Amino acid sequence: MNLTPHSPFSSKASQLLSWGHWFTFANIGLVLVIALAYLAADAAPSSMIGWVYMFVTWISHTSFITFCAFVLTVFPLSLIFPYPRHIRGMAAIIATFGISVLCLDAFVYYQHGYHLSVQSLPEIISLLIGMINGLSVLTTAIILLGFIAILSFELIVGNHAWRHLDKLKSYRFPKYATALLVTCFATSHLMHVWADANNYFDITKQDNVLPLSYPTTAKTLLARHELLDLNEYQQARTVRLENATTHFQIPSSLPQCEFNAAPVDIIVLNSSLASDKQQTLNGDFLTHSQVLVPTNASDHYFNLVYGLPAYYRNTITENHLSPIWNTQNVLAIAQGNPFEYLDEHTTDAKVNFYFTSEVPVLDDKNAYIIVEHPVGSDIVTQTALHTNLPYFANHKGLMQGTDILVTLLDKHFNCRELAAQTMIGNVSGNNELNQGVNYSQGVLITYKKDRIILVNHDGRHKQISAKEGFHIEQKMDIPFLVHSIKSLKKFTAKAPNP
């Protein structure tokens, strides 16, 4: 094959290579816009350094994966099949497919908190098909128009770059743009290495945001927080949580709350609510079916009464401690008390618990929360909540048993500060990211949107979809894990020196 500088093949290949750079440059701009969806899906950085890292990573990583896509697809086709018209058409189709997959991944991450993966692709497709079947005609038309718009963009950009290639070659700004991309790429990696070494969570928490991320390992970060046993499991992931509960620390000072609102009866069933019983609930009751709770009954009850993960259950129950939030002695367990050391009856009780097998006769004038018994063989499962209180109406996605009491104190009794300082949970409808943490039977339980992560103390873990129950095969989100553990250990004091 003649590849001399004056051969037609060499000339076409050179022109196509130059055209390909401009075609890729235009697609980098489009990918940068789409990648904003990933940044919007998670909480914004809380520091200037975090914002700088997010900016340089957004520029460098999206540019890198776009350029790699060109090198792996369009570039070899240009050498093997150097026919400009055909290459431009094939490049437009390939780019449209790649951009569409990126849009799909951004949608899945924004809605469910995880990226597409080859292992779980069939289940994710099944999930998406179910969502598509529920789309309106207008939404379907918008999606189709979006696909057509992407293809049109690729065709227009490809043809424009080829027709004006000589003029584009005279521009100098690509050199500065390339220098900027290389600088951002190096800066993002150096900043991450520094953040990993110095436990700077505002940077490391961004590791899994963008697709195909390749962050420096956070093994050092976990080890520094005594969450990783390097000797027992060197490749990363052993969480040490089993002995920390012996150092439960009660907050020294708590805000006062008058609990002036009407009492609330919380009915905790030890069986599922029968269908005929559900029909007896009047139209004022709403149902939330995605309440993530431990299958262990004691841990489940502890979450509801104390508003804390069962991580603290052994120490609190062994020391016969009352819930921290019960500063005004407003708690009453009127029936089936699972915590015998607590007073069963309290004058002017504001929060009444009933642990029973049947729903009692309900008064239309009273406020009720009914929690069904969790049924499942795994560590956690989902159950249903029925209530005539409006505070849970706008909540979307998962909720935990600890969130119920937090929401009551915050919205019903107007005790926001007391709830924040005495419990670990989310206020219903207020957590845009929809994430939380719990602990049961030696397993760390965390969730973020639709993704549930279960981590044993020996490092074994699994990630599952809350909606469909399928296993999610993707790398562990170490920064989110560390953040969850810090939240879990909110009331854990350091062990005293021997």
C-alpha angles and dihedrals in degrees: 000000000000110000100165116141090253098049118110090232093054092046093051092045091051092049092047091050091052090045090049092057092055092044089052092045090057091048091051088061091051093047091050089057093048091046089063086079090066092051091049092051094068136047116283119250115270097214137053091243089054091052091049091051092048090051097048092043092048090054099039102039097045090046091048096052091045092052091046090052089054093047092049097045121014097031098059090043089055090056097043098039108023100181108128100208094049093042092052091052094046091045091052091052093046092047092047090052092048094047091047091053089049090052090049092049091048090051093049092047093047093049103034108017101241138087129241114271134185094235096054097031096108092053092045090050089051090051092049093048089055090051092046091051088058095050121111122242090253093053091048090051091050091052092050091047089050091054091048090048091054092049091047091050091052094049094047094046093046094049094043093051092050095047094047098035095123092052092046091052090062093060118102101195094086088071091056091044091052091049089050092051093049091047092050091047093053093041094052092052094046091048091050093050089051092046092049092051093046099041092243100168096183087073103032092051087069094063098104100034101094121054121260090015119178107193126172110266117273092211091115091051093055093045092052090055091048090244094116127060102209094185095052100039113012100178093068136270119079111131116201109207107128101096103034097089092076088080104057110164123203114214111259097225130023133191117250123247128187099205091216097162125097118283120267125215114212111198113197112193124207089207137038118279109258117237093243090052091051089056091056090063107098125234093271091073121092126196128220110190100184102076107143109212138161115261088223104096096212092052090046093052092046091054091053100045101036101030088227135111114261086249085096099039101100095050095043096047094043090053093042092234121175118228110282092228091059093088094141096043092246098142121104129176101199100176139023096004109202090187104059094184092064119089109260095208129037127180113250092003115192099188114045121185123201117188103193146134097236135044109248123224107292126221114219090220096057130083115242140184117188118192118192125222113266114242119198146098097232127084092264136018139172125260137173134262124203121192143155091212114106096217095088097046098093098043115119126192128003126357130184133218090249090059093064097068092038089055093047094052093043102044107017102038096026092232099135098149093046091051092048093050099043107036142044111226147086131269108244112259094005100088106083092182092050099214134142148158137232139160133217136163093354094309126119109225120199132162136188117188105310097345119095118194122198118190125185120210090250092059100259110135144167135195122211138179112250094210101045103019096227122141116257112220106206136112120283115269095232098179091052089047091053091047090051092050091051089053091048092052094051092121098035117113122205115266114261117253112260 
